[in-house]
């Protein structure tokens, strides 16, 4: 949501609800200008409910998730990869996993019904500020990577929360760090989502400086993307396969929109709806590694939270043993297109009826509508964060993927122009 009066009021009510149910909560925030306002509103709600609260300051989301091990719940004030004027609240369990659907609904129902109750004056909670969460996170990661590396790394933190942790972490690993946008600021100097289109400076610097790799984060550092030693952006689908292979994973959990390449590389693949929280939930049951092409990587032996900081260290460790370019080139790749159409909504039943005219071999409704064909697939789903329809298409040929994508656009536009979309 846009950070405004409504969001501040919502944060207060959320604090009341979380405080009443969970009692002992750790809170952090990213670098957004509205971060303190929302954090203190949320903490006020916690204290009013009689909860005890620990404020660990400006930290990444995975740092909050790690700190939550000592509490009953954790809260991160962030809008993750969204623009700087947005903000929100992520809630975590002690194992690092995000609140599941049941937990979210419980808190949402309390907020909507305004049933959060305040403690009497003698039982109002207390808040304390604790330093050291970043250092604890760094020490935890270094425990898995004790050897010293000698690599040049170009690092773009986007002026987000990673600015307080990834530079010192990589330096302690032995890296020469060339820092881009590595100071905390709520006025992000680039679009904060770590996509290829948003990382032109990182890509150029990695190539021109002859660096061994480049690393980028989003606003709260639950995401991490990379650039190889040839100055090439590494797609999320290739990073998924790279991390899974290097981790020796047998069972890989990923989202429905990930490339079919992962299915052809010998892993047992479990698919979930789009969103790292779904990946995390599935990893509670089974799986050695999980992630999604947007840059969220979950190493369950470390935490059930997508940890872009840990992923950065893991990528550095991999690059220290073998050039990333060779590893990336060894991973197959099929033409894949991702895009959006602006829309406040669409009647899915009408859309699915029209899509069936494309004669798919099978249809999945796990998240949106996914059509599988002999040599590829097409996924159409509503965005969970923006008024957009997401389109993903993959096929074995360039001509084939463009045909699938263009057909999807045509069908969606027919639905919208025919007056069958809805707000």
HELIX and SHEET records of a PDB file:
HELIX    1   1 UNK A    5  UNK A   22  1                                  18    
HELIX    2   2 UNK A   35  UNK A   48  1                                  14    
HELIX    3   3 UNK A   61  UNK A   67  1                                   7    
HELIX    4   4 UNK A   68  UNK A   70  5                                   3    
HELIX    5   5 UNK A  101  UNK A  113  1                                  13    
HELIX    6   6 UNK A  121  UNK A  123  5                                   3    
HELIX    7   7 UNK A  133  UNK A  142  1                                  10    
HELIX    8   8 UNK A  161  UNK A  164  5                                   4    
HELIX    9   9 UNK A  166  UNK A  173  1                                   8    
HELIX   10  10 UNK A  196  UNK A  198  5                                   3    
HELIX   11  11 UNK A  200  UNK A  208  1                                   9    
HELIX   12  12 UNK A  236  UNK A  246  1                                  11    
HELIX   13  13 UNK A  260  UNK A  264  5                                   5    
HELIX   14  14 UNK A  276  UNK A  283  1                                   8    
HELIX   15  15 UNK A  308  UNK A  321  1                                  14    
HELIX   16  16 UNK A  324  UNK A  329  1                                   6    
HELIX   17  17 UNK A  348  UNK A  355  1                                   8    
HELIX   18  18 UNK A  356  UNK A  358  5                                   3    
HELIX   19  19 UNK A  398  UNK A  417  1                                  20    
SHEET    1   A 5 UNK A  89  UNK A  92  0                                        
SHEET    2   A 5 UNK A  73  UNK A  77 -1                                        
SHEET    3   A 5 UNK A  24  UNK A  29  1                                        
SHEET    4   A 5 UNK A  52  UNK A  58  1                                        
SHEET    5   A 5 UNK A 127  UNK A 129  1                                        
SHEET    1   B 5 UNK A 176  UNK A 180  0                                        
SHEET    2   B 5 UNK A 152  UNK A 156  1                                        
SHEET    3   B 5 UNK A 213  UNK A 217  1                                        
SHEET    4   B 5 UNK A 224  UNK A 227 -1                                        
SHEET    5   B 5 UNK A 233  UNK A 234 -1                                        
SHEET    1   C 4 UNK A 268  UNK A 272  0                                        
SHEET    2   C 4 UNK A 251  UNK A 255  1                                        
SHEET    3   C 4 UNK A 289  UNK A 292  1                                        
SHEET    4   C 4 UNK A 296  UNK A 298 -1                                        
SHEET    1   D 5 UNK A 335  UNK A 342  0                                        
SHEET    2   D 5 UNK A 388  UNK A 395 -1                                        
SHEET    3   D 5 UNK A 376  UNK A 382 -1                                        
SHEET    4   D 5 UNK A 369  UNK A 373 -1                                        
SHEET    5   D 5 UNK A 362  UNK A 364 -1                                        
END                                                                             
